[in-house]
Amino acid sequence: MTIIPTSLCNRLAGGVFKTVLVLASIALVLSPVDLAAQGQPVQNGPMIPVALWWIGAFVLGLALVYGIMRNRRRTRSDKELTERSTKQLYAEESRDERRS
C-alpha cells in the first residue's frame, strides 16, 4: 500500500484528491478480481427487475429532493402553526387515553 504525503493532500484544493481517492477505493473494492478470466458477457435473464430498481431509486431520490425543497420554503408562521397543531393533537390523544 502506498502512503501519500500529507503535503500533497494539503496542496490540492477543495478536497478533489479525497473525492478521487474515495471513488477509486470504491471502484477497487467493487471490481472483480478475475476480470480478465470472465470472457464475454452472457445474458442471464430479463433486465426488467434491474430497470425497476433503478426507476424506484430515481423516484425515491426525486421525492426526497422535493420534500427537502418544500420544507425549506416554509415560513416561520407555517412552522409555528405546525407546532401548535402537533401539540393540540398530542393533548387530544392524551385526553382520549385518560378517558378509556
Summary of the structure (lengths in Angstrom):
residues: 100
radius of gyration: 25.9
end to end distance: 67.1
largest distance: 72.2
contacts: 150
relative contact order: 0.04
helix: 73%
strand: 0%
